Amino acid sequence: MSVQNVAPDGQQPASTPTTGTLMVDATGRVGEFRGEWCGRWSLRPVNGGTEWTVDPDDVEPASAEQRIHAETARANARSRGEIL
């Protein structure tokens, strides 16, 4: 007998992204994936700051446009000396 990892509603569970992957939460906030703990994912703001946790079903990978915007914001913050 094989066991499948399927949620009760029939949806496949979200696969864990690699550390540093840019993700967008349900509010539209972009953050870097930092890890998973007790079924919750931890995201860190691209420009630095306090991490927040999200339900894996409430996030998706950032689009190309969102990634470019986040990476540009990070580069600008770094040039101003706000983050290393």
C-alpha positions, 0 to 999 in steps of 0.5 A, a space after each residue: 500500500 502506498 501513502 500519498 502526501 495529499 492535503 484533506 482538500 485534495 490539493 498537493 502540499 507546497 514544496 519547500 523552496 531553497 533558502 533565499 528564494 523570493 516569495 510573495 505572501 497573501 498581502 503582496 509583501 516580498 521576502 526571502 525564504 529563510 526556512 521552515 519550522 513547525 509547518 510555517 515558513 519564515 520570510 525576511 524582508 528583502 531590505 533587512 528587518 524582522 522576519 515573519 512567518 506565513 502559512 505555506 499555502 499563502 505564499 507563491 514565488 515572486 514574479 519576474 517583475 517582483 524579483 527585479 523590483 525587490 533586487 533593485 530596492 536591495 541594491 539601492 539600500 546597500 548603496 545607501 549603507 542601510 544593509 550589508 
